[in-house]
């Protein structure tokens, strides 16, 4: 699963630590999400979407060729 968290965070001038604090998670969790090593829980994905005023689908999207929906 790909995501745009890094781009959205950078666009707001936020550090991973600052976004983590806003989401109630660690900097390491934000890093793991951004690098694709961790898929956030649904509540965290929704919180990120609300924070960035976007839909979950706009932030998280399947890799090309992944037919799971």
C-alpha positions as CSV (number, residue, x, y, z in Angstrom):
1,X,0.0,0.0,0.0
2,X,1.4,3.4,-1.0
3,X,0.6,6.6,0.8
4,X,1.2,10.4,0.6
5,X,1.8,11.0,4.3
6,X,5.3,12.3,3.8
7,X,4.3,14.7,1.1
8,X,1.3,16.0,3.1
9,X,3.4,16.4,6.2
10,X,6.2,18.2,4.3
11,X,3.7,20.5,2.7
12,X,2.7,21.7,6.1
13,X,6.3,22.0,7.3
14,X,5.7,19.4,10.0
15,X,8.4,17.0,11.4
16,X,7.5,13.4,12.0
17,X,7.6,14.1,15.7
18,X,5.1,16.9,15.4
19,X,2.7,14.8,13.3
20,X,3.1,11.9,15.7
21,X,2.3,14.1,18.6
22,X,-0.8,15.4,16.9
23,X,-1.9,11.9,16.1
24,X,-1.0,10.5,19.6
25,X,1.7,8.1,18.2
26,X,5.4,8.1,18.1
27,X,7.7,9.6,15.5
28,X,8.8,6.1,14.7
29,X,5.2,5.1,13.9
30,X,4.9,8.1,11.4
31,X,8.2,7.0,9.9
32,X,7.1,3.4,9.5
33,X,3.8,4.6,7.9
34,X,5.7,6.9,5.5
35,X,8.1,4.1,4.4
36,X,5.4,1.5,4.0
37,X,6.7,-0.7,6.8
38,X,3.5,-0.3,8.8
39,X,-0.2,0.0,7.8
40,X,-2.0,2.2,10.3
41,X,-5.1,1.1,12.0
42,X,-8.4,2.3,10.6
43,X,-8.8,4.9,13.4
44,X,-5.3,6.3,12.8
45,X,-5.8,6.3,9.0
46,X,-9.1,8.2,9.5
47,X,-7.4,10.6,11.9
48,X,-4.7,11.3,9.4
49,X,-7.3,11.9,6.7
50,X,-9.2,14.4,8.9
51,X,-5.9,16.1,9.9
52,X,-5.0,16.7,6.3
53,X,-8.6,17.4,5.2
54,X,-8.5,14.5,2.7
55,X,-10.2,11.2,2.3
56,X,-8.5,8.0,3.4
57,X,-8.5,6.9,-0.3
58,X,-6.7,10.1,-1.3
59,X,-3.9,9.4,1.2
60,X,-3.6,5.6,1.0
61,X,-3.7,3.8,-2.3
62,X,-2.8,0.4,-3.7
63,X,0.5,-0.2,-5.5
64,X,0.2,-0.5,-9.3
65,X,-0.9,-4.0,-10.2
66,X,-2.5,-4.7,-6.8
67,X,-6.0,-5.8,-7.7
68,X,-7.3,-6.1,-4.1
69,X,-10.0,-3.6,-3.4
